[in-house]
Amino acid sequence: MKSIIILIIALIIHFQYRLWFGDASVAQIGEYRERLEELNKEIQEKQERNDALYAEVLDLRRGLETIEERARYELGMIKENETFFQVLE
């Protein structure tokens, strides 16, 4: 009977140690949850960025106005028989 009590106490001590200090301890699970929240925020930001890029791709595929606008502002292109005026301040 005495050995059973000693065995039970040893098991309780062992499990308490693992709960507070071992692998998958309470502190470690808290750190994992924080990291998971950070990763979820990062995923959300990247999903929003991907959605914006996808919308831009759809605009480029649908209309020539978007392509023309980008060519004018980013590449400085002008149409045929069009006069370009540059205003310097």
N, C-alpha and C positions, 0 to 999 in steps of 0.2 A: 504494500500500500504506500509506503514511504517513497519507493522508487517511482511510482506512478505520479505522485505529487511533484517530485523533483523533475520528472520528464515534462509534465504539464507546465511547470514554471519555466523550464528551459525553453520550451516551445513558445511560450508567451513572450519571453525576453527576445528570442530570435525574431519573431514576427513583428514585435514593436521596433526592433532595430531596423528591420527591412522597411517598415512603414515610414520611419522618420529619416533614415540615413542611407538606405540601400537604393538599388535600381528601382525606378518608378516610385520614388518617395513623394511625399506630399509637396515638398518644395520643388522637386523636379517637374511634377505635373503642373504646378503653377507656372513654371518657366515655359513649359511646352504650350500651355494655353496662351500665354502672352505672345509667343512666337507665332502661333497659329493666327491670332488676331492681326499681327503685323502682316503676315502673308496674305490674309484675306483682304486687307486694305490695299496691299500692293496689287493683288489680282483685280480688285475693283477698279483701281486707277488705270491699269493696263487695258481692262475691258472697255472703259470709257474712251480711251485713246484709240483702241481698235475700232470702236463704233464710229468715231469721228472720221477716221481714215476710210472706213468702208463707205460712209456717206459721201465723202469727197470722191471716191472712185466711182460711185454711182452717178454723181453729178458730171464727172468727166465723160462717162460712157453715154449719158443721155443727150447732152446738148453741146453744141459748138460754142455757145456763149461762154461757158466756163473755160473751155480751152483757149478761146480768143482772149479772155480776160487775163489768164495766166501768162500767155505769150506776151501780152502788152506790158504787164507790170514786172514780170520776172526777167524777160528776155529783151524788152525794149523794142519789140517788133511793131511795125506799122503796116497798114493795108496799102495796096497799090493805089496810086493817084491820091494819096493822103499826105498832108503836110504835117510835119512834126515841129512843134514849138517847144523849146525848153526855156523855162523861166528860172533865172538865177536870182537868188535873194542875197 
